[in-house]
Amino acid sequence: MRRLYRGSYISAITGIALPALLALWALSGSARAQSQTTARPTAPDWTGFYTLATGRALEGLQPLNPNLPEVILAHLQPWARAKMEATDGVAEDTGQLCQPTGVFRNPPFAGNFLWLPGRDKVVIVYGAINTAGIQRIYLNRKHPRNLLPTWNGHSIGHWEGDTLVVDTIGFNDKSWLQPTMEPHTEEAHLMQRIRQVRNGAFIEIHYTVEDRKALTSAYSYSRYYRKAGMSMQENVCNEGLEDWREYKRKALQPYLDRAREVR
């Protein structure tokens, strides 16, 4: 029997000429590469520091539901409204204690963040970093099972054209929906649709918040953030000693007054 070279042997058993086989292999490799590129696109470079646009800075842009506390109040379940009304907004504000405040308040309340994009994730560093914290948006993956509840939850995202769609779950129930003390539960679910507008001068974020245990239905709002530079200045919570003493005085005053009445 005549010995066949490897290529001739493959051709003999498949009935396809070697050049054709090589062409098919190259074509399939190109298709695989194209599929991977489509599945995992590189995030656009929106690197920069953004601040909340208000008043004239909006330049004709129209945020959805500018009076957000009023909107949230209308969606609170009765127990959640009762809890809000019983909350001491000074003594129980975690942000004033230099504890986290959660992603719901920052933004739009804090109003600024640093956007740091990458291939596999986008990192949003909020202005008051030691209270608002960091939101890490992992791209093209699923939420892990059995998430441990945290202040800012677990965020995943994917691109729909020029819009980054972000899905966040896994919140604890220690933060408020806004500084106006509206509570939420661990069932809270945040969706964000983020895109650039005005030739990259602004970032638009459309928010939708759901919580089947604390809200009667979902509510939505949008905000615009204007690019203010490429870096973020240091922002320390309650750095001044006098500010801290004044806060403690206000927080403790109701309890001191109550103690005097008891005497």
N, C-alpha and C positions, 0 to 999 in steps of 0.2 A: 504493500500500500504506500502510495506516495505521501511523504510528509508535507503537511500544509503549514504555512506561516499563520500566525495568530489571526491576522486580518482575513486571510483566505479561508481559515477554518470557520470564523464567524459568518463570512459570506456564504459558505457552503451550507451551514445549518439553517440560516435564516432566509436564504434566497435573495438577499439584498446586497448590492455592491457596497464595498467599504466606503467609498466617497459619500454615498447616500446616507450610510449609517452615521458618519461623522457630521454631516450636515444636520441630521435629525437631532443628534446629541447637542450640538451647538445651539440649535433653535430652542430645545427644551431648557437648556441652561439660561438662555436669554429670557425665556418666559418666567422661569423661577425668580430671577433677579428682578424682573419688572414687577412681579407679584409682591415680592418683599418690599420694594420701594413704595408701591401703592399702599400696602398695609401699614407701613411705618414711615410716614412722611416726616421730613425735618421741620420742626416748628419754626415759624417766621421769627425774625429777630426784632422783638418789641422791647428790647432792653431799655430801661429808663426808670426814672422816678416820676410818679404821677400823683397829682393832688385833685381833690374833689372840686369840680367846676360848679360855681354858684353865681347867681346874679348875671351881670354883664359877661362874665367869663364863659357862659354857656353859648353865647353867639347864636341864639336862635334855636338851639337844641331843646327838646321838650322831655324832661324826665317823667317817667310814669309814676304816679302816686307820690308826689313830693312830701305830703304830710303823712309819713309812714306810721307813726304811733296811732293815729286815728284809724288807719286801715287795719292795723293788727288788732286793735281793741274790738273792732267790729267782727273779727274772726275768732276771738277767744271763746272757748267753752266756759260755762259758768264757773267751774271750779278754778280754772286758770285765771279768770278775772278776779275772783275772790282772793286768790293767792297774791295777785299783783297788788290789790288794794291793801293787803295786810303787810306788804313788804316795806321795810325802812330803806328808802333810796340812798341814804347816806351811810348808815351802819352796815348795810348788807351789799354794798357795791364792791364786788371783788376787785375791780380795776383800781379802786382807791387804796386797796390793801396790797397793791403790786402783785396780785394774782391774775391769772388769765381772765379775759373777758369774753372770749369766744369769737368765732369768725362772723357771727351774725351782726355784731356791732361794729366790726372793723373790716372793710368799710360797710355802710357809708358814714358811720358816725365819726370814726377817726379821720377819714378823708384823705389818706395818702398811703402809698405803698411803692415798693421797688419791685419791678418785674424782671425776672431772671429766667430766660427761656433756655431749654436744652433739647437734645434729641429725644430723650426718654421721659423727661418730666419738665414741668414749669414750676418755678418756685416764686411765690408771692410773699415778700417780706413786708409786713405792715409797719406803719410808722412807729407806734408805741410797741416795739418788738418784745419788751419784757411783759406786756400784758396782752396785746393783740396776737403776738406770735407769728408763726409762719404757716402758710398753706402750701403743701407740696402736692402738685397735681400730676399723678403718674399716667403716662400716655399709653393707650392701646393695651390695657390689661383690665382684669376684672377685680372687684373687691374681694379681699380674702374672706374666708369663712370665719365666723366666731370673732368678730372684731371686738377689741377691748375699747369701751367708750372713752373718748378723749374730748378735750375742750374744742378742738377744731375739726374733729372727725377725720375720715379717710376720703380723699378726693381722687377720682380717676377722670380722665378726659380723652376726647377724640376730636378730630377736626372735621367739620362739615363745611367744605369750601374755605372761606376766610374766617369762619367762626369757630372758636374753641368751646365745645360743650362740656361742662364740668358737672359731675354727679358726686355729691358728698353725703355720706351716711356715717354712722358710728359715733354720734355725739353723746357726751354725758348730759345730765340735766342740771348742771350747776350754773350755767350762764343765762343771760336774758336775751330776748330777741332784739331789744333796743335798750338804750339807757333808761327808758321809761318803765322798766321792770317787768315786762311781759315774760312769763315763764314758758319753757318748752320741756318736752320729755326726751327720752332716748330714741323715740320714734321720729324725731325731726329729720327731715330730708331736704337738702338744698340743691337746687339746680341753677347753674349759671351759664349764660350764653354770652361770650366775650368776643368782641371784634373791635378793630380799629375803624375810626371814622375821621372825616376831614383830613385825608391824606396823612394819617398817622399822628395828627396833632392831639387826638383824643382817643381814649379807650372807652367804649360803651359796654356796660355790664347789665344784663337783664337777669334779675333774680326771681326765683319762684321757691317759696317755702311751704312745705307740707308737714303736718304732724297730726296724725289721726287721733291722738289722745288729748292734745291740747288745743287744737284748732277745729272749728266746724267745717272749714274747707281751706284750700290753698289760697295764698295771696301772692301777688307779684308786684315788682317795682323795678325801676331802672335808674341808673346813675351814670354820669359822665365824668371822666377823670382826664385832666389836661396834663400833657407831658411838661415837666418843669425842669428837667435836667437828666443827668446820667447817674447821679449818686444821691444817697440819702444821708441827711445829717443825723447825728446821735440824738436820741430822745429817751431820757431816763425818767421812769415813773417816780414822782414824789422825791426828787433829788434834794430840794430845799428843805432844811430842817424846820423852818417856820411854817412852810406849807403843810408839812406832815403834822405839826402840833395843832394847827388850825383845824385840819381834818379830824384829828382825834377828838378835839374839843366838841365839834359839831356832832360827831358820832356818839359821844358819851353823854351829851347834855340831856337828852330825854330820860336816860336812866338815872342821872343825878337828880333831876327834877322829881322823878317818881320816888326816889329814896327820901327826899326831903318831905314829901307829902306823907309817906308812911310814918316818919318820925312824929 
